[in-house]
């Protein structure tokens, strides 16, 4: 495959991820309740994994796969911990 075509094809998901990061960051800051913030945190974890996958495709360097596994485990553990100890908004 031509190198310029390959780079162009990788530019599309990279730009979509950048837009998704902006929208998700806005939702994390403005979210009307804490559940929206937790969901946006999960979305950020998924987008970081996708960004690392795009990086792997761009550089053909597979050493980042360990970081992808760590991000996935930390995202799962943080989600479980937050949902375990979360109280309803306005509850005491």
Secondary structure, DSSP 8 states (H G I E B T S, - for coil): --HHHHHHHHHHHHHHHHHHHHHHHHHHHH-SSHHHHHHHHHHHHHHHHHHHHHHHHHH--GGGHHHHHHHHHHHHHHHHHHHHH---TT--
